[in-house]
Amino acid sequence: MLLAGGGFNGVMGAGLVAEIKADREEKTLMACRSCGSENQTELGAEINIHFPGRKGLDKPAVLVFPKLVVCLDCGFAQFTLPEAELLLLGERVAA
């Protein structure tokens, strides 16, 4: 999967795990990749991805709705695109 901002791929490292409540479900997140804090939360997001350069002006933007993991101490944010949105993005890049 495409990872932005270093990505959140579910791999837990060195036992740095934080448990939070989100949407009434218990979630397990790895520690912040920027500052190491366990003070993170998962939020829904809406991101409009635009393509760079002059060629990008002719391509329609891709609107995605990933889960965003935000560190509440340093502000570092990361997300993984759902597979369907990743495929759409790949098609637009190749076009």
ABEGO torsion letter per residue (X at the ends): XBBBGGEBAGBBBGGBBBBBBBGGBBBBBBBBAAAGBABBBBBBBBBBBBBBEAAAAABBBBBBBBBBBBBAAAGBBBBBBBAAAAAAAAAAAAX
